[in-house]
Amino acid sequence: MKIYEYPVVELERAGETYRIPTRLDWRVMLVLAQIGGWEPDDRGDYESTYLLAPGVIISEEEAHQLGQSLESILDDVPDFDIPLTGKIIPLEYFSGIRKYQIKAFAEFCERGGFEVL
C-alpha cells in the first residue's frame, strides 16, 4: 500500500471520530509533534506503524504526549498564510488559517487514546 492511497485518516475512540483530510497532513502533524518533543513508542518501523498500518492504537499516555507536544509548537507556527511552493516545511505547512488544525488535533489528543483507521 502506498502512503497516499487512502486520503483521509480517521482517528476513533468511543463516541468520537476525528478526521484528518489527507495522509500528508497526518504525516506533517506527527513531524510537528516530534519537533515539540513527542517520541513515538518503539513499535518497530515508524513508517509502517504510524503512517501505513490501519488499526494502530495510540494509548491515552501517548495521545496526551502528542497533544502537549503540538501545543508547545503553536507559537512557532506563523499566524499568516505561507504559500506551499514545493519543499514542505513543517512549521509553515499549517500556517495562517490552517493553524487551527494543530490546535484542534492537540485538543482531540488531550481527551484520550484512539485508534488510527
N, C-alpha and C positions, 0 to 999 in steps of 0.2 A: 504494500500500500504506500502510495506517495503522500507526503505530508499535506499537500494542498488538495487531495482528492475529495475530501468532505469539508466544505467551507465553514460550517457552523460548529462551534464547540459548545456542548451543553454540559452544565455542571448541575448536579442534582443532589438534593437531600430531602428528607421527609417534608413534604408540603411546599417545596420551593425549587424552582428551576431558574438558573441564571444562564443567559446565552451570551456568548462572545461571538461576534459576527463572522470572524474568519480565523483560520488556523494561524495566519501571520500575526493577528492581534494577540492570540493566545501566547505565541512564541515570544513576542516582544514584551508582553506583560510579565512573563516568567523571567526574562532578562532584566527587566526593571526591578523585580523583586530581588534578584541576585545582586544588583547594584546596591540595593538598600540593605543587604546583609543576609537575606534568606539563603540557606544552604539546603539544596534538595536532599531528601532522605536517600540513603545509599540503597538503591533497589536494583543495581546493575546499570545497564546502559541508559543514560539520561534521555536520549532522544527516543528510544523505544518506550521507555516508561512514561514520560510526561507528554511527549508530542505525538506519538503514533498509536499507542495502545489504548483502546477504549476500555473502560471498566476500572481504571486506576482509582484507588481510594485515597483521598487526602484526609489524613486524620485531623481531629479537632486541633491538636497542638500544631501540626504543620500548617493548617489553614490560618491559625492565629499568627504564626510567624510570617506567612505570606502577606497577610493584611498589614501587620506592623511594618514590614519592610517596604511595602508600597506607600504607606503613609509617610514614611521617612524620606522618600524621594520627591514628594509632591512639590516642595519648594524649588526643586531643581528643574522642574518641567516648565517651560515657558508658558505664560498666560496668553500669548499671542500665537496665531497660526503660523507655522513654518511649513512652506510647501515641501512635499516629498519630491526629490529630484534625482532619484537613483539609489545611492547607498543609504541604507536605513540607519539612522542614528537614534537609538532607543529613547533618549531623553527628549528628542524632538518629535518622535512618531505620534505621541498623544498630546502634542502641544495645542494651545489655544482651546477651541471649543470642545475638542476631544479629551481634554484633561479630566473632565468629569468621569470618564470611563474608568480611570485609575481609581478614583475615589469610590465609585460605586462598587467596583470589584473588591477593593480593600474592605469595604463595609460588609459585603457578602461573606468574605473570608472570616471576618471577625465574629460572625454569627455561628461558625462551627464547621465541622468537616463536611466533605462532599465527595461525590463520585464524578469522575470525568467521563462523559459519554461520547 
